């Protein structure tokens, strides 16, 4: 770990809690947890605390419920059927950059589970008036570096060029110089300089991508990490922002096979695979991209299954989402969804989620962009 000069240091927030948001959440919590006690008494306590300090503190049960409901309300997530299973790691007593880095690594180890991925969130200190909580600058706890080479090409993930260059300016020495060098964590504490922390190798489970039929696929030397842990969103519960609350589910195959490894502005592997397959790439009507895309996704799903790492496919997850939708409607709750995110990026019309409209409202608790 290394302490460094400021990295996009966030401003000190003077915002006090909106009591209306607090009341809305507390009433929701008590409505869905009838044994939680006297809601009026709890609201009076929150009003007193907010009058004194400008904010209030959630109980452990309120935090757990709020984090799970934030997942339930995530309109861009297709995998919400299991929202009740989210494990909540309460680390609100952790403020230091060193402490956040240690707990983020612990999160990865625990969530990975030797391949049996567990949905998990680690919640650090909240924003308070005059005292912001810590932040993780990284978009995800695990991301691959993107090195811009002298000839203008990029080694690694082009999405992360800017972050990679900033980390190098801060003192990171770079990885092994491969296409899949894991970036360091950058943690900004409430006060002081940010911390640069290398993620230990034993906290990053990676899966080599192989194809069940084409042996040459191994020569492409592709791989991807097992845990998609988003780390730059604010968990907003009852008017309170937890700016550092990394959370993960497990991957759906198309996230890797139809986006991360396939997109032209990411790893752009479709032309390479098409060439190996001997496809006619002279014009688009041969559908060479589609053919290559299917084989890449076959390889991703096969590889994760062979490695014993949790992953779902887009057809199964689409059906599961409609099951979730039915359950929410039966419970009398709205189930917001963004069609452009819920429909998979491959074979969309072949999935049941394609053929309907969704509620577009935004509900809270929620994961929202962290305040800068």
Secondary structure, 3 states (H helix, E strand, C coil): CEECCCCCCCCCCCCCCCHHHHHHHHHHHHHHCHHHCCHHHHHHHHHHHHHHHCCCCCCHHHHHHHHHHHHHCCCCCCCHHHHHHCEEEECCCCCCHHHHHHHHHHHHHHHHHHHCCCCEEEECCCCECCECCCEECCCECCCECEEECCCCCEEECHHHHHHHHHHHHHCCCCCCCCCCCECCEEEECCCCCCEEECCCHHHCCEEECCCCCCHHHHHHCCEEECCCEECCEEEEECCEEECCCCEECCEEHHHHHHHHCCCCCCCCCHHHHHHHHCCCCCCHHHCHHHHHHHHHHHHHHHHHHHHCCCEECHHHHHHHHHHHHHHHHHCCCCCECCHHHHCCCCCHHHCHHHHCCCECCCCCCEEEECCC
